[in-house]
């Protein structure tokens, strides 16, 4: 958990939202001599499982806010296909992780659900009591895009663009979209910045003997 928290801190300043994951792979290999293949698989499968949970929520909100049967069918089909594809990949190439597939998937949905709750709280604080589902759908779409390594600060800038374009699509106030996005980012910073403590205090040292 300490290493995970440190990775969250690095994600604030490095491209995309996966740079901290790469750091975790390197330090686990360097300090614990853990094989790159297994640590990479564990970290990346954790990321993909979280994205899958994010995709499920995006699909649910998409069906709610997008009044188009064809789009609904595409979203649901894509969601099912993504679930089946990830399961097949793990079963075929990473059998040692198969037993953790469903628990990790459900935990991923819970984590993403907590983030959605955070967006609802931001909307409530801003006294936004209409079109809340549309704002959450835009947030979920922005979260998917922010994973791509095309911006700094864990999606800073990219997320705001998606909020602006999404607000225009739903005929909402784009300025409000930017405010919502920045408030969510600041809350993420507040939760992640404490990971800087482990830059100076080894997150892997506690509980390990010299022989370990």
trRosetta pair geometry for C-beta under 8 A, 3 or more apart (Angstrom, degrees):
i j d omega theta_ij theta_ji phi_ij phi_ji
1 4 5.3 -51 -146 35 33 117
1 5 6.3 37 152 -23 65 103
2 5 5.7 -52 -150 33 31 113
2 6 6.5 33 150 -18 63 104
2 198 5.4 152 173 -102 97 147
2 203 3.4 -175 120 -149 113 106
2 204 7.6 -162 81 -53 120 46
2 206 7.8 97 -6 29 159 120
3 6 5.6 -51 -149 36 34 113
3 7 6.4 40 149 -21 64 103
3 24 5.6 104 155 -124 111 99
3 27 6.9 -163 -141 87 120 135
3 28 7.6 76 -173 -65 160 94
3 198 7.4 -153 -89 154 38 155
3 203 4.5 163 -66 112 64 141
3 204 6.5 39 -66 -60 118 89
4 7 5.5 -53 -153 34 32 115
4 8 6.7 38 147 -23 63 100
4 24 7.3 29 -90 -99 49 142
5 8 5.5 -47 -154 29 35 116
5 9 6.8 38 147 -20 63 99
5 192 7.4 178 -166 -142 67 59
5 194 7.0 -45 176 93 124 85
5 195 4.0 -169 145 -102 79 101
5 198 6.5 111 87 2 103 141
5 203 7.5 177 53 -115 96 142
6 9 5.6 -49 -155 30 37 114
6 10 6.7 34 150 -15 66 102
6 20 7.3 171 113 -156 58 110
6 23 7.5 -115 121 114 100 133
6 24 8.0 139 80 -81 99 87
6 195 4.6 174 -92 178 33 107
6 196 8.0 122 -125 -79 70 21
6 198 4.2 -93 -75 82 115 128
6 199 6.9 148 -138 -59 110 62
6 203 5.5 -124 -18 -30 135 148
7 10 5.7 -53 -148 37 36 109
7 11 6.4 44 151 -28 65 102
7 20 3.1 117 -177 161 72 110
7 21 6.2 75 -167 -65 134 39
7 23 5.8 179 -110 66 82 111
7 24 5.0 -17 -79 -47 134 112
7 195 7.4 -98 37 -171 36 153
8 11 5.5 -50 -152 27 33 118
8 12 7.5 45 149 -31 59 92
8 20 6.0 118 -50 176 20 174
8 191 7.6 -65 154 115 144 87
8 192 4.1 -133 139 -132 106 105
8 195 5.2 157 66 -33 91 156
9 12 6.0 -44 -170 10 39 115
9 20 7.2 127 54 -109 49 132
9 192 5.2 170 -83 160 52 90
9 193 6.4 96 -120 -124 95 26
9 194 7.7 -129 -78 67 117 34
9 195 3.2 -150 -32 81 116 116
9 196 5.2 172 -154 -55 150 63
9 198 7.8 168 14 47 144 98
9 199 7.6 -107 103 -43 151 104
10 13 6.5 -77 -162 46 43 93
10 14 5.5 9 159 0 83 123
10 19 5.9 -123 133 108 103 98
10 20 4.1 145 69 -94 103 87
10 23 5.4 45 66 0 171 156
10 195 7.7 -91 -12 115 66 134
11 14 6.3 -68 -117 50 29 94
11 16 7.8 -70 -148 107 86 56
11 17 5.3 40 -162 -147 124 56
11 18 7.6 73 -114 -19 106 12
11 19 5.9 156 -103 53 58 87
11 20 4.1 -60 -46 -13 89 123
11 154 4.6 63 144 -84 93 106
11 192 7.0 -89 59 -160 99 152
12 153 5.7 -3 -179 -140 53 61
12 154 5.5 -30 -101 -13 39 117
12 188 7.7 170 -98 124 97 100
12 189 6.1 93 -127 -112 132 80
12 192 5.6 161 -51 107 120 138
12 193 7.2 31 -38 -82 168 70
13 152 6.7 -12 -168 -174 37 101
13 153 6.5 17 -94 -85 31 57
14 19 3.2 -118 112 99 133 165
14 20 6.9 159 45 -44 129 66
14 152 7.2 -124 154 -139 8 74
15 19 5.9 113 57 -54 59 129
15 149 4.1 60 134 -164 112 89
15 150 7.2 90 -168 -19 106 11
15 151 6.8 139 -144 73 70 25
15 152 6.0 -54 -90 -90 54 56
16 19 6.0 132 67 -28 87 90
16 146 7.4 139 -149 156 56 55
16 147 6.1 30 -168 168 101 35
16 148 5.8 -119 -111 116 110 24
16 149 3.3 -62 -28 -89 129 60
16 150 6.9 69 -72 9 88 48
16 151 7.1 108 -70 52 45 61
16 154 7.4 14 139 -120 27 35
16 155 7.2 39 -145 -61 37 69
17 20 7.9 -35 178 23 48 102
17 146 5.7 60 -28 128 125 89
17 147 4.9 -69 45 -115 113 54
17 154 4.9 64 -97 -145 84 74
17 155 5.8 -5 -48 -31 108 104
18 21 4.7 -41 -168 29 69 124
18 22 6.6 74 138 -24 79 92
18 47 6.2 43 -115 -133 105 153
18 147 6.4 56 -35 -170 104 81
18 149 6.8 -77 44 -63 102 101
19 22 5.6 -47 -157 30 41 113
19 23 6.8 44 146 -20 66 101
19 149 7.2 106 -55 -113 94 112
20 23 5.4 -48 -152 32 39 116
20 24 6.6 44 150 -23 66 99
21 24 5.7 -51 -154 30 35 113
21 25 6.8 37 149 -20 64 101
21 43 4.8 143 -168 165 97 120
21 44 7.1 105 164 -77 138 57
21 46 8.0 -175 -126 72 119 109
21 47 5.9 -6 -101 -60 158 132
22 25 5.7 -51 -154 31 36 114
22 26 6.6 33 151 -18 66 105
23 26 5.8 -57 -151 36 34 110
23 27 6.2 22 158 -12 69 109
24 27 6.2 -59 -141 41 29 103
24 28 6.1 29 160 -20 65 110
24 39 7.5 -156 126 174 82 110
24 43 5.5 156 88 -108 122 139
25 28 6.1 -59 -147 36 25 109
25 29 6.5 20 157 -14 61 110
25 36 6.8 59 174 -144 106 72
25 39 4.9 140 -136 125 71 111
25 40 5.2 49 -132 -84 135 67
25 43 5.4 -106 -65 17 95 154
26 29 6.0 -65 -154 39 28 108
26 30 6.0 18 157 -15 67 114
27 30 5.6 -56 -137 42 33 109
27 31 5.6 8 172 0 70 116
27 204 7.2 -178 149 -20 113 139
28 31 6.7 -61 -126 48 20 92
28 32 5.4 -34 -169 38 59 117
28 34 4.6 -36 149 45 97 133
28 39 4.5 169 92 -131 137 146
29 32 7.4 -57 -96 58 9 74
29 33 7.0 30 -169 -131 47 20
29 34 5.6 -97 -90 65 49 73
29 35 7.4 0 -113 174 94 7
29 36 5.4 18 -95 -78 141 73
29 39 6.0 -135 -54 32 86 154
31 204 5.4 100 128 87 153 158
32 204 7.0 -120 -49 -169 106 145
34 38 6.4 -105 170 76 96 110
34 39 4.8 96 118 -53 121 120
35 38 4.7 74 72 14 101 101
35 39 6.7 174 84 -4 49 88
36 39 6.1 -65 -140 46 28 102
36 40 5.6 28 164 -20 68 115
37 40 6.1 -59 -144 38 20 109
37 41 6.2 19 157 -18 60 111
38 41 5.6 -54 -144 37 30 112
38 42 6.2 31 157 -21 65 106
38 96 7.7 -26 -128 75 106 143
39 42 5.7 -52 -144 36 32 111
39 43 6.2 24 160 -12 66 109
40 43 6.2 -60 -144 42 27 104
40 44 5.8 15 163 -9 66 116
41 44 6.2 -62 -136 45 23 103
41 45 5.7 20 165 -17 64 115
41 94 5.2 170 -171 -116 135 133
41 97 6.6 -148 142 -30 114 146
42 45 6.2 -58 -140 39 20 106
42 46 6.4 25 156 -22 58 108
42 97 7.0 -172 -97 -98 65 129
43 46 5.7 -55 -153 33 29 115
43 47 6.6 28 150 -18 63 105
44 47 5.4 -51 -150 35 37 113
44 48 6.2 33 153 -16 69 105
45 48 5.6 -50 -138 41 35 109
45 49 6.1 41 156 -24 65 105
45 90 6.6 88 -132 -97 131 111
45 94 6.6 -147 -69 112 145 166
45 97 5.8 43 109 163 173 159
45 104 7.4 37 135 129 96 164
46 49 5.8 -53 -147 34 27 113
46 50 6.6 28 152 -17 60 105
46 104 6.6 -110 -114 -161 63 131
47 50 5.8 -57 -155 36 31 111
47 51 6.4 29 149 -17 65 106
47 147 7.9 130 -179 -149 111 127
48 51 5.4 -51 -146 38 36 113
48 52 6.3 43 150 -25 66 101
48 86 6.0 174 142 -125 122 126
49 52 5.5 -47 -149 31 33 115
49 53 6.7 35 150 -17 62 100
49 86 7.4 145 -86 170 62 149
49 101 7.5 -163 -104 -152 123 56
49 104 4.5 -21 180 133 167 109
49 105 5.3 -115 -159 -85 102 56
49 107 7.9 34 136 66 127 89
49 108 4.6 -160 136 -48 85 147
50 53 5.7 -51 -152 35 35 111
50 54 6.4 38 148 -20 65 105
50 108 4.3 -152 -99 -139 46 110
50 111 6.5 -44 -127 75 101 134
50 112 6.8 146 -167 -51 76 106
51 54 5.3 -51 -148 37 35 116
51 55 6.2 41 150 -24 66 103
51 108 7.9 -48 22 -174 31 139
51 144 7.1 91 -148 -123 93 80
51 147 6.7 10 -96 -69 117 168
52 55 5.5 -50 -148 33 32 114
52 56 6.6 38 151 -23 63 99
52 82 6.0 179 -122 134 89 114
52 83 6.3 110 -162 -91 124 66
52 86 5.9 -67 -77 -2 142 164
52 105 6.1 -49 94 -131 130 92
52 108 6.4 62 65 107 84 154
53 56 5.7 -48 -151 28 34 113
53 57 6.8 29 153 -11 64 103
53 105 6.4 162 -65 -170 94 58
53 106 7.9 130 -99 -123 119 12
53 108 3.3 -173 -17 122 140 98
53 109 4.0 -146 -144 -69 111 54
53 110 7.9 -61 -159 16 149 44
53 111 7.0 83 101 54 156 89
53 112 4.7 172 123 5 109 134
54 57 6.0 -58 -154 40 32 107
54 58 6.2 35 149 -21 66 109
54 108 7.6 -80 -22 160 70 105
54 112 4.9 -167 -83 -117 66 147
54 140 6.3 167 -174 -159 85 90
54 143 5.8 -133 -152 108 135 125
54 144 6.1 165 132 -76 130 84
55 58 5.4 -53 -143 38 34 115
55 59 6.2 40 155 -24 65 103
55 78 7.7 -116 -179 123 122 99
55 79 5.8 171 138 -116 103 81
55 82 5.7 -33 115 86 163 163
55 144 7.2 81 -80 -97 74 126
56 59 5.7 -53 -152 32 30 114
56 60 6.6 30 151 -19 63 104
56 79 5.8 103 -102 -155 58 123
56 83 7.9 60 -74 -66 106 115
56 109 6.2 -33 66 -105 137 109
57 60 5.6 -51 -148 34 35 112
57 61 6.3 24 158 -8 67 106
57 109 7.0 150 -46 -142 103 80
57 112 5.5 -155 -3 128 146 128
57 113 6.9 -174 -90 -78 138 68
57 116 6.4 -139 -172 -56 147 142
57 140 5.7 -148 107 -122 102 141
58 61 6.2 -60 -145 45 28 102
58 62 5.9 35 154 -27 64 111
58 75 7.7 -137 119 -155 82 114
58 137 7.1 98 -144 -145 64 67
58 140 4.2 -178 -90 140 84 130
58 141 6.4 115 -135 -68 121 61
58 144 6.7 11 -68 -39 157 131
59 62 5.5 -55 -143 34 27 116
59 63 6.6 29 157 -20 62 101
59 75 4.6 155 -135 161 80 103
59 76 6.1 117 -173 -86 123 48
59 78 7.3 -168 -96 74 118 94
59 79 4.2 -7 -68 -62 161 141
60 63 6.1 -55 -156 31 28 109
60 64 6.7 23 148 -16 62 109
61 64 5.3 -55 -150 37 39 115
61 65 6.0 8 164 1 74 112
61 133 6.0 -176 -150 -174 95 87
61 136 5.6 -134 -127 104 151 102
61 137 4.2 -167 136 -87 122 86
61 140 6.1 139 44 16 143 149
62 65 6.6 -69 -133 48 25 88
62 66 5.1 -8 -178 9 69 123
62 71 7.0 -124 163 143 110 106
62 72 7.2 169 121 -105 93 59
62 75 4.7 -169 96 -121 141 161
62 137 6.2 126 -75 -139 55 119
63 66 7.0 -50 -101 49 15 90
63 72 4.9 76 -118 -131 81 100
63 75 6.3 -152 -57 82 81 142
63 76 7.1 53 -73 -56 124 100
64 133 5.4 -98 119 -180 129 143
64 137 7.6 -154 67 -66 100 124
65 133 5.1 -176 -69 124 110 108
65 134 5.1 143 -143 -89 141 67
65 137 4.9 -102 32 -29 151 156
65 170 7.5 -29 172 -108 124 129
66 71 5.0 -84 138 105 136 142
66 72 6.8 -179 89 -63 104 76
66 75 7.7 134 52 -29 140 145
66 137 7.9 160 -34 -159 91 158
68 71 3.9 57 89 15 115 114
68 72 6.5 174 90 -16 59 84
69 72 5.5 -54 -149 35 32 115
69 73 6.4 33 154 -20 66 103
70 73 5.8 -53 -151 34 32 111
70 74 6.5 31 151 -18 65 105
71 74 5.6 -54 -148 37 33 112
71 75 6.2 35 153 -21 67 106
72 75 5.8 -55 -147 35 29 111
72 76 6.3 22 159 -13 66 108
73 76 6.1 -58 -144 41 28 105
73 77 5.9 26 158 -17 65 113
74 77 5.9 -58 -141 42 26 109
74 78 6.0 27 159 -20 63 111
75 78 5.8 -58 -146 37 25 110
75 79 6.3 27 155 -22 62 107
76 79 5.7 -53 -148 33 30 113
76 80 6.5 27 155 -15 65 106
77 80 5.9 -56 -148 38 30 108
77 81 6.1 29 154 -19 65 111
78 81 5.6 -56 -142 40 30 112
78 82 6.1 33 157 -23 65 105
79 82 5.9 -53 -148 33 27 111
79 83 6.6 28 153 -18 61 106
80 83 5.8 -55 -152 35 31 112
80 84 6.3 25 154 -14 66 109
81 84 5.8 -57 -144 41 31 108
81 85 6.0 32 156 -23 66 109
82 85 5.8 -54 -142 36 28 112
82 86 6.4 24 161 -15 63 106
83 86 6.3 -60 -150 37 25 105
83 87 6.4 23 154 -16 62 111
83 105 7.8 64 -133 -140 95 144
84 87 5.7 -58 -148 39 30 112
84 88 6.2 31 155 -21 66 108
85 88 5.7 -55 -147 36 29 111
85 89 6.3 30 155 -20 64 106
86 89 5.7 -52 -146 35 32 112
86 90 6.4 28 157 -15 65 106
86 101 7.8 155 127 -151 99 113
87 90 6.0 -59 -149 39 29 107
87 91 6.1 24 156 -16 65 112
87 101 6.2 89 -115 179 76 152
88 91 5.8 -59 -143 41 29 109
88 92 5.9 20 161 -16 66 115
89 92 6.0 -62 -141 41 24 106
89 93 5.9 -29 179 28 64 113
89 94 7.2 23 134 17 74 104
90 93 7.1 -77 -123 56 17 74
90 94 4.8 -58 -145 66 60 102
90 95 7.6 125 154 -85 65 30
90 97 5.6 -99 -157 88 109 104
90 98 5.5 146 137 -92 107 68
90 101 5.5 148 97 -89 164 124
91 95 6.5 44 -156 -100 38 72
91 98 5.6 72 -95 -107 64 124
92 95 8.0 -143 77 -60 6 83
94 97 4.5 -8 142 29 110 116
94 98 7.2 157 105 -48 71 73
95 98 5.4 -23 -158 -17 48 120
97 100 5.5 -65 -170 47 65 106
97 101 6.8 94 134 -60 80 79
98 101 5.6 -24 -160 -20 42 117
100 103 5.6 -67 -155 53 58 107
100 104 5.1 56 150 -25 88 113
101 104 6.2 -69 -150 40 19 106
101 105 6.2 21 156 -23 62 111
102 105 5.4 -53 -143 34 32 116
102 106 6.4 26 161 -15 66 105
103 106 6.0 -59 -148 39 30 105
103 107 6.2 28 156 -16 66 108
104 107 5.7 -55 -145 40 31 111
104 108 6.2 40 152 -27 64 104
105 108 5.6 -53 -153 30 29 116
105 109 6.8 29 150 -18 62 100
106 109 5.6 -46 -151 31 38 112
106 110 6.6 40 149 -20 65 102
107 110 5.4 -52 -150 35 37 114
107 111 6.3 38 152 -20 68 103
108 111 5.8 -52 -148 35 32 110
108 112 6.3 26 156 -11 65 107
109 112 5.9 -58 -146 43 30 107
109 113 6.0 37 152 -26 65 109
110 113 5.4 -55 -147 35 29 116
110 114 6.7 34 152 -23 63 99
111 114 5.8 -50 -155 27 32 112
111 115 7.0 32 147 -16 62 101
112 115 5.5 -50 -155 34 40 114
112 116 6.5 44 146 -20 67 101
112 140 7.9 62 -178 -121 117 97
112 143 7.8 133 -138 132 102 161
113 116 5.4 -48 -149 34 37 114
113 117 6.5 44 149 -21 65 100
114 117 5.4 -47 -152 32 36 116
114 118 6.7 44 146 -24 63 99
115 118 5.3 -46 -155 28 37 118
115 119 6.9 40 147 -20 64 97
115 139 8.0 -170 139 146 101 125
115 143 7.3 92 133 -101 150 152
116 119 5.6 -48 -155 30 38 112
116 120 6.7 40 147 -18 65 101
116 136 5.7 50 -149 -152 96 118
116 139 7.3 145 -113 93 66 134
116 140 7.3 7 -91 -70 103 102
117 120 5.5 -51 -152 35 37 114
117 121 6.5 38 149 -20 66 103
118 121 5.6 -53 -151 34 33 113
118 122 6.5 36 150 -20 65 102
118 184 6.6 106 125 -127 116 90
118 187 6.3 175 -173 116 129 155
119 122 5.5 -50 -150 34 35 113
119 123 6.4 36 151 -18 66 104
119 135 6.8 -178 165 126 118 102
119 136 5.5 136 104 -106 142 78
119 139 4.9 -69 -108 -53 153 176
119 180 7.1 49 -149 -179 87 113
119 184 6.4 -1 -92 -92 78 127
120 123 5.6 -53 -148 37 32 112
120 124 6.3 34 152 -20 65 105
120 132 6.7 51 -119 -175 79 126
120 136 7.1 6 -63 -80 80 120
121 124 5.6 -52 -147 36 32 113
121 125 6.3 35 153 -21 64 105
122 125 5.6 -54 -149 35 31 112
122 126 6.4 19 154 -9 65 109
122 180 5.8 116 128 -143 132 78
122 183 5.0 142 -142 107 126 132
122 184 6.2 -65 -47 -66 163 81
122 187 7.6 -117 -73 -20 117 145
123 126 5.8 -63 -148 44 30 104
123 128 4.3 -84 -166 68 83 112
123 129 7.8 137 148 -74 102 38
123 132 5.5 117 146 -124 164 97
123 135 6.0 131 -89 88 131 156
123 180 6.9 17 -76 -119 74 121
124 127 7.5 33 -178 -79 34 29
124 128 7.4 -88 -65 51 23 70
124 129 7.7 60 -111 -81 61 78
125 183 7.9 -167 75 179 133 155
126 176 7.3 128 160 -154 149 102
126 179 7.0 121 -112 119 145 127
126 180 7.1 -81 -8 -84 159 85
126 183 7.9 -155 -51 -3 120 166
128 131 7.5 -64 174 65 106 85
128 132 6.7 138 123 -87 97 82
128 135 7.1 61 133 -30 146 161
128 176 7.1 122 -88 -178 137 136
129 132 7.1 -28 -156 -47 28 115
131 134 4.5 -36 -176 35 89 121
131 135 6.2 95 126 -24 85 93
131 170 6.8 134 -159 146 128 132
131 172 5.9 177 140 -96 158 122
132 135 5.7 -54 -152 36 36 111
132 136 6.4 34 152 -18 68 105
133 136 5.7 -54 -148 37 34 110
133 137 6.3 38 152 -23 66 104
134 137 5.6 -51 -149 33 32 114
134 138 6.5 33 152 -18 64 103
134 166 7.9 165 166 157 87 103
134 170 4.6 131 -170 -158 138 164
134 172 6.5 168 116 -45 135 140
135 138 5.7 -53 -151 36 33 112
135 139 6.4 37 149 -22 65 104
135 172 7.3 169 -75 -161 84 170
135 177 7.5 -159 -128 -108 89 77
135 180 6.3 -110 -166 -160 121 173
136 139 5.4 -50 -148 34 35 116
136 140 6.4 36 153 -20 66 102
137 140 5.8 -53 -149 35 31 110
137 141 6.5 30 153 -16 64 105
137 166 7.5 -173 102 -168 85 132
138 141 5.7 -55 -149 38 32 111
138 142 6.2 33 152 -20 66 108
138 162 6.7 159 -177 138 83 90
138 163 5.7 92 151 -119 124 59
138 166 3.5 140 -124 131 112 154
138 167 6.8 39 -116 -53 164 63
138 170 7.4 -103 -55 3 120 134
138 177 6.7 -69 135 -136 155 115
139 142 5.6 -57 -147 38 30 112
139 143 6.3 35 152 -26 65 104
139 163 7.6 30 -83 -94 57 97
139 180 7.4 -94 -79 137 109 122
139 181 7.7 -174 -109 -94 81 74
139 184 7.1 142 -136 -63 119 169
140 143 5.6 -48 -148 29 32 115
140 144 6.9 35 152 -20 62 99
141 144 5.9 -52 -156 30 34 111
141 145 6.6 27 151 -13 66 107
141 162 5.8 -163 110 179 97 129
141 166 6.3 150 63 -86 137 138
142 145 5.7 -58 -148 41 35 109
142 146 6.0 40 154 -29 68 108
142 155 7.3 113 159 167 86 135
142 158 7.5 150 -161 123 82 78
142 159 4.3 78 174 -143 119 74
142 162 3.8 168 -98 86 86 138
142 163 5.8 8 -74 -50 148 78
142 166 7.3 -91 -48 -11 101 144
142 181 6.8 -104 168 -115 167 114
143 146 5.7 -51 -142 30 29 115
143 147 7.4 44 155 -33 57 92
143 155 7.6 -6 -127 -139 40 175
143 159 7.5 38 -72 -114 43 110
144 147 6.3 -48 -172 9 34 113
145 148 6.1 -43 -176 14 51 113
145 155 7.2 112 99 -140 73 115
145 158 5.7 -153 128 156 106 115
145 159 7.2 160 79 -88 105 54
145 162 5.3 159 42 -65 149 144
146 151 7.3 -62 -139 53 69 123
146 154 6.6 32 165 153 118 60
146 155 2.4 8 -153 -114 111 143
146 158 5.4 156 -101 89 66 120
146 159 5.0 10 -77 -65 123 97
146 162 7.9 -100 -47 9 86 142
147 155 7.3 -2 -39 -73 30 118
148 151 7.9 67 89 11 81 84
148 158 7.3 -166 63 -157 99 164
150 158 6.1 101 84 -82 99 137
151 155 5.8 72 74 -137 124 26
151 156 6.0 -159 146 64 120 54
151 157 4.6 -164 -148 62 135 110
151 158 4.2 -149 -8 -22 148 108
152 156 6.1 -34 91 55 65 107
152 157 7.3 54 46 10 70 126
153 156 3.2 -5 88 8 128 128
153 157 7.3 102 53 -2 117 92
153 185 7.4 35 149 -162 116 125
154 185 7.6 158 83 -137 109 92
154 188 6.7 -136 102 132 152 144
155 158 5.0 -90 -162 61 68 110
155 159 4.6 69 143 -37 108 106
155 185 7.9 -144 83 -104 90 108
156 159 6.8 -37 -107 25 25 108
156 160 7.5 23 -171 -12 50 108
156 185 6.0 89 -98 -143 90 147
157 160 5.9 -51 -142 31 21 110
157 161 6.8 24 154 -19 57 103
158 161 5.8 -53 -154 31 33 112
158 162 6.7 29 152 -15 65 105
159 162 5.8 -56 -152 37 34 110
159 163 6.3 35 151 -20 67 106
159 181 5.0 165 128 -159 104 121
159 184 7.9 -118 155 78 148 122
159 185 6.9 160 69 -66 148 114
160 163 5.5 -51 -147 37 34 114
160 164 6.3 36 153 -21 65 104
160 177 7.7 125 -155 124 59 91
160 178 5.2 42 -151 -125 102 81
160 181 4.9 166 -93 103 65 154
160 182 7.0 34 -90 -55 113 83
161 164 5.8 -55 -150 35 30 111
161 165 6.3 20 157 -10 66 108
162 165 6.0 -58 -142 44 30 104
162 166 5.8 30 158 -19 66 113
163 166 5.8 -57 -138 41 25 111
163 167 6.1 30 159 -23 63 107
163 174 7.4 125 125 -153 77 68
163 177 3.6 168 157 163 99 106
163 178 6.0 156 98 -72 130 43
163 180 6.5 -175 -148 68 142 102
163 181 4.4 -121 -24 -48 158 130
164 167 5.9 -54 -149 32 26 110
164 168 6.7 24 152 -16 61 105
164 174 4.4 49 -143 -160 71 114
164 177 5.6 170 -78 90 41 135
164 178 6.3 27 -70 -60 93 93
165 168 5.7 -54 -151 36 34 112
165 169 6.4 39 150 -24 65 104
166 169 5.4 -50 -149 30 35 115
166 170 6.5 10 160 2 67 106
166 172 7.8 -8 119 44 72 121
166 177 6.7 160 69 -137 93 145
167 170 6.3 -68 -146 50 29 93
167 172 4.1 -98 -154 78 79 97
167 173 6.2 -60 -177 80 133 28
167 174 4.2 163 83 -91 136 58
167 176 7.0 152 -127 65 145 86
167 177 3.9 -119 -44 -40 136 141
168 171 7.4 26 -171 -81 31 33
168 172 7.7 -85 -46 49 21 66
168 174 5.8 11 -51 -69 83 117
172 176 6.8 -93 154 64 100 120
172 177 6.6 105 106 -53 116 108
173 176 4.0 68 89 7 111 111
173 177 6.9 -178 98 -15 60 81
174 177 5.1 -47 -152 30 42 120
174 178 6.7 44 152 -20 68 97
175 178 5.9 -49 -155 32 35 110
175 179 6.7 36 147 -18 64 104
176 179 5.5 -53 -150 36 37 115
176 180 6.3 39 152 -21 68 103
177 180 5.8 -53 -148 34 31 111
177 181 6.3 30 154 -18 64 108
178 181 5.6 -56 -147 38 31 113
178 182 6.2 27 157 -16 66 108
179 182 6.0 -58 -145 39 27 106
179 183 6.2 27 157 -19 64 108
180 183 5.9 -58 -148 37 27 109
180 184 6.4 26 155 -18 63 106
181 184 5.9 -58 -152 36 29 109
181 185 6.4 29 151 -20 65 106
182 185 5.4 -51 -146 36 35 114
182 186 6.3 36 154 -20 67 103
183 186 5.7 -51 -146 36 32 111
183 187 6.5 33 153 -19 63 104
184 187 5.7 -54 -150 36 33 111
184 188 6.5 36 150 -21 65 104
185 188 5.5 -55 -152 34 34 113
185 189 6.4 37 149 -21 66 102
186 189 5.4 -47 -148 33 36 115
186 190 6.4 40 152 -22 64 102
187 190 5.5 -49 -149 33 34 115
187 191 6.6 27 153 -13 63 107
188 191 5.9 -62 -151 41 31 106
188 192 5.9 12 158 -8 68 118
189 192 6.0 -70 -136 46 26 100
189 193 5.6 36 169 -41 69 108
190 193 6.5 -34 -125 13 20 112
191 194 7.6 -64 176 17 29 103
192 195 5.6 -33 -179 5 62 119
193 196 6.0 -16 176 -6 59 113
194 197 5.9 -6 174 -8 65 114
195 198 5.9 -45 -174 27 61 109
196 199 5.4 -26 -168 0 56 118
197 200 6.8 -78 -175 46 40 92
197 201 5.9 -18 151 29 79 117
198 201 5.5 -73 -118 70 46 79
198 202 7.3 41 -166 -165 79 7
198 203 4.3 26 -161 -58 132 104
201 205 7.8 -113 170 34 64 125
202 205 3.8 76 91 -21 121 115
202 206 7.9 167 93 -18 85 70
203 206 8.0 -51 -172 15 33 99
204 208 6.8 11 153 -7 73 145
205 208 6.3 -113 -164 41 32 109
208 212 4.3 -126 -165 88 90 132
209 212 4.8 103 52 4 72 100
